[in-house]
């Protein structure tokens, strides 16, 4: 119940903020189209194998309009299918939970359907970071690239406003875009000829103006969007555990991987150097990657394996030992990626010769600071006054190195969700599955 109230409150806050800032966009009503009513239409729309999604669609006009759009070839048909795949899984899982949680999910899904409908008319979008950890924002970029119309121009703008509490990676130069400090700028469509002539001026203006003006420029013609959502529930904290067990895991990982390979290119010198050098070592032989998050009330809240706490270092060590016992070839390296300051010693004692850990990274002991803030690397507080783009580069390097491994022992986190999309062939093993 706490999750349901919290998630809905956060969602409403984001929607109210977007409404206040971008009222011309949010007040636009979706076009009125005939609704779906027959099983034949639903089958043609490609969701006949999603029973919970079908029940939802039959009751929600906005969802019916989305299904109509998705039934047409090309366009956003694959993206809409992905949205309903995750919605079907989430609705099925919440059947076993309290009615309040199910009702909260229904309201969130209705809002997401309405937002996705409006995206269908988008000609240009600015993708802003959600105020969370680095890979929450990263997943938002991949999801936007999928959910936006393929002809829409996309720009990622990760400049900080100074009001962030979680996404606090201060760039090397004040006012610089964090994305462009780490990645090549995304310019989609790939060529200006893909954008109709009457949109080019607005898109070009959006690239050179300051953030508030850029957003206004995008909205002048009523078809621009400022995007910060993740629509695929499999990429959201509450439902990502279900993604690893989902029958749609392989197909969705392959789809997002294709987007990653086409549009995401790291350019940060240290990122490229460390991944090239260390990644080559991990790719040889048999490598096991391990991602262990520090324990705070925040990280514990979103563990979806029936646990109300973060698995301990001892749990992770035991899980790796179980995996090693099952492998036909002994691993040559065990790469530990962690923000937990206490993890390395226990892993070093268990795997003294094979363990690989990056040095010089900011790590914390977890828990709650005296002022009530969570003790995490990316959360700003008097106890952690400055998080910089160097910390963002470190978590990116960790993820890219984990993606070079053959196996990944993990808990629930945005980092491991991203790794599974960066490398769709890596074998993902949740620590809970190895221990039970």
N, C-alpha and C positions, 0 to 999 in steps of 0.2 A: 504494500500500500504506500509505503514511504517512497518507493521508486516511482510508482505511478503518479503520485502528487508532484514529486520533484521534476520528473520528466515533462509532465504537462505544463507545470509552471514555467520551466525554462523555455519550452517551445512557445508558450504564449508570450513570454517576454521578448523573444527574438522576433516573433511576428508583429508585436506592437511596435518594436523599434523600427522594423522595416516599413511598417505602415506609416509611421510618423515621418520618416526620412524620404520615403519613395511613394507618397500617397497617389500620384498620378498612375503609377503602375498597379498598386494593390487594389484600387477601386475599380479597375477595369473588370467587367464581368466576362466569364468565358462565353464563347458563342453558343447560342441555343441550338442543339441538334437533337434528333430523335434518340430516345433511349433504347437500350437493348431489352428484349423481353424473351426471346426464344433461345432454346438450347443450341439451335443451329448457329445463330449469330455468335454465341459465346464460343462455340467450337471453331468457327472461322476466325475469331479473334485470337485463337491460340492459347486459351487458358482453360480448356476443357479438363485438363489433368490437375487443376488447382481447386479442389472443392471448397475450401474455406474462402479463397479469393472470389469464387463465383457467388457464394452467399453474400459476401460483402458488396460485390458489384451490383447484384440485383436490388439492393436497398439504397444505393448511393448514386445519384445522378452524375456527380463529378467523375466517379469511377467508371460509369457507363460511357461517358464521353471519352475518357482515356482509352478504354477498350476499343471503341470505334476508331480512334486514331491509330491504335496499335494494329488493327486488323488490315490496314492498308500496307502494301509492300514498301520496303525502304523506309526512309525517314527515321522516326524514333521507335519503330516497331520492336526492335530488339531491346531497347532501353525500357520500354513499358513492360515487356515480358519480364525482364529482370526485377523491376519494381514489384510486380504481382507475385513472382516466385518467393521473394523474401516476405511479402505481406502474408501470403498463404501459410508459410512456416510459422511466422509470429502469431497469427491468429490461432493456429492449431496448438501451439505451446501454451498460450494463455487460456485455453479452455480448462486447463487444470488449475488455474489460479483464481483468486478472488474476482468477483464481478467488477469491483471498482477498477482493478488493473485492466481488465478487458475493455471496459468502457473508455478508460483513458487512451488505450491503444486505438480504439475506433475513432475517437476524436482526432488523434494525431494523424491517422491514415487519411481521414477526410481532408484535413488541412494539406497534407502532402499531395493528395490528388488535385486539389484546387491549384496549388502552386505549380505542379507539373503541367496542368492545362495551360496556365499562363505562359510557362516556358515554351510551349509549342509555337507561340508567335514571336519568340525572341530572335532578334537579328544580331545582337551583340551583347556580350555579358562581361562583367568584371567579377572575378572570383576573389572574395575576401576570406581571410582566415577565421574559422570559428575560434572563439577564445577558449582554447583547450591546449593539449600538448601538441607537439610538432606534427605527429602523424595523424592526428584527428584532422588537421588542416590539409595535410597531404592527401588523405583519402577523399576529402571534400573536393579537391581538384580533379582527381580521377573520376569521381562520380559526376561532377559537372560536365566533364568532357563526354561522358556517356549520355547523360540525360538531356543536355541541350541539343537543339536541332543541329544536324551535321553541317548545315550551311552557316550557322551562327558564328560570328567572330568572337573569340575568347581571349581575354587577357587576365593574367593572375596578378593581383595587386596585394602584396603582403606588407604594406607599409603600416607601421604601428601608429596608433592614435595617442598612445600614452595612457589610455584607460584600461588596457588589458591587465588581467590578473593572472592568467595562465599562459597565454601565448606572448611571452615577454622577451623574445630573442632579439635584443637590441642590435641593430646592424652596425657595421664598422663606421659608417658615415650616417649621421643623423638624417632621417627622412628617406633613406634608401629603402628599396624594396627587398625584404628578406629573401623572397623567392629568387630574385635576380642575383643575389649574392651567392646563391647555391646552384641554381639551374639556369639553363638557357631560357630566355623569355619565350613563352608560348605565343605563337602567332597563327591562330587558326581562324579562317581557312589559310592554307599554306601560301596562297598567292592572292594578291589584291583583286585579280580578275574574278575570283570566286564570290566577291561581294558586289551586289548590285550598285550601280553608280550613285544612286541617291543615298546610300548608306555610308559611302566611303568617307565623306567629310566628318560625319559624326564619329566614326570609328577612329579616324586619325586624330581628331580633337581629343578623344578619350585617352589617347596614348601620351599626350604631351601636357595635359593639364594637371593641376594639383588634385588630390583625391576628391574633395567635395565637389569641385567643379566638373571633374571627370564624370562623377556619378550623375550630375545634373545633365551633362551633355548626352549621356547614354539614354536619358529619359525624355529628351526633348521631343522625340518622335513617337513616344509611347510604346516602343518595342524593345527597349533596353532593360536589362536586369542586373541587379547587384546580387550575387549568389553567395550564400554561406552555408547552405544546407547539405546534409547527406540524405538522399531519398531512399537508397537501398538500406533496408533495416539490417541486413547482414553486416553492414559496415558500422552499425551503431553499437554502443557499449552493451546494451541490454541483450542483444540477440546474436552477437558475433560467435558465441560458443556454439549455437545451433548451426552456424555456417559450416563448421568443420565436419558435421555429421550429415549435412544436407545432400540430397541427391543432385543438387544443382551446383555443388562445390566446384567440380572440375570445369564445367562449362563457363561459369562466371569468372573463375580465376583466369581462364584462357582469354576471355573477353577483355577484362581489365588489363591483363598483361599486354595485349595488343595495343591498347591505348597508351600504356606506360612506354612501350618501346617506340611508339610513333612520336609522342609529344614531350616526354620527360627526359632531359639530358643534363646530368650533373656537370657543372663547369668549375666548381670550386677547386682550386689547385690542390689543397691538402686532401680533400675528399677523393679526388681522382688518384692522387699518388698512393695513398694508403690502401685504397680498394684494389688498385692494380697490383701493388707489391704483395700485400698480405692475402688478397683474394686468390692469387695464383697458387699460393701454398695450400689454402683450404680446398681448392678445386682438385688438387692431386690427392690420391689415396682415398680414404673414407673419412669424412669430417662430420662431426656432430655439433650443431649449433645449439646453444642454450640461451634462452632469454628469461631472465629473472628480474621482476620488478621489485622495488622497495615496497615495504608494507606501510600503507597509510589507510585511514578510513576511506579515502577516495578510491584507491586501487582495490581494496577489499570489496567495496560495494558492487563492483561490476564483474565479479568472478561468477561465471555461469555454470560451474560444475557442481553445484550444490554445496559450495563452501562459502562460509561467511568471513573467511580470512584468506590472506595470501599464503600460498604454499611456502613452507620454510626452506632454507638452504639444504637442510638434511633431506627434505622431501625430494628436492631436485636432484641431489646426489644419488639418492636411491633410485629415482626414475631413470637417470642416465645408466646406472649399473644394470637395471632391468633391460634397457634397450641393448646395451652391449652384449648381454647374455643371449639375446635373440639374433644377433647379427652373425652371418656366416663369416664375415671378415672383421677382424679387430680394427677399431677406428685408429687412424693415425694422429688425428687432432680433435680436441674438444674446445670449441671456441665459446667463451662465456661473454655475453653482452649483458651488462647490468648497470643499474643506477643505485644498487644497494652496496653501501660501503663495507658491509660485513660479509659479502658473499665470497670474495676471492680466497680468503684464508681456508674456508671449508672445502672449496673445490680444489685448491692447491694440495691440501692434505689427502684428498681422495684420488686425485689424478695428477700426481706431481710431474710426470714426464710428458703427458699429452696435452695439458691445459695451456690454452692461449688466451691471454687477456690484454687488452690495450691499456697502456699506461697514460698518465697525465689527463685523465678524464675526471670531471667533477661528479662525485657520488655523495650520497647522503645516507643518514641512518634511519630515515623514515619517521613515522609517528606524527605527532601534532606539536607545533611550536607553542611556546607560552602564550602567544597572542591569539592562538586558535587557528592559525593558518596551517595548511598541510606542509610537511617538510619534504618537498620534492624539488628537483633541480629547476624546473621551469616555472614554479609558482613564486611570484614576487611577494616579499614580506620584509620586515626589518631584519629578519634572520637570513634572508637571501636577497640582498638589495639589488643585485645586478645579475641577470641572465643575459648572455650575449649570443650573437650568431655563431660563435665558436661552439657553444653548447648544442646548437641546432646542427652544426656540421658533425659533431661527435655522434649524435643519435642517428644521423643519416649514414655515417660510416658504419656504425654498428649494424644497422639494418641491411645495408648492401653487402656486408661481409657475412651476415647470417644467410643471406640469399645465395651465397656461394657454397654453402654447406649442402650435404646430401640429406641430412636429417635435422629436424628442428624440434627440440623439447621445449615446450612453452606453456605459459599460462595465458589468460585472456588479456590482450592489450592491443592498442592500435598499431604498435610496432609490428607485432607478429601478423596481424591482418594484412599490413602493407607488404611484409616479406612474402606472404603466400601469393600475392598478386605480382610482385616483381619477379618471382621465380615460381611459376605454376607447377614445376616438376619436383620441387622440394617436398619431402615427405614430412607432413606435420603431425606431431604426436603430442597431445595435451598431457601434461604431467598427471592429471587425474586418471587418465586411461591407462597409463603405465603403472600406476600405484594400485589400481583395482582390477 
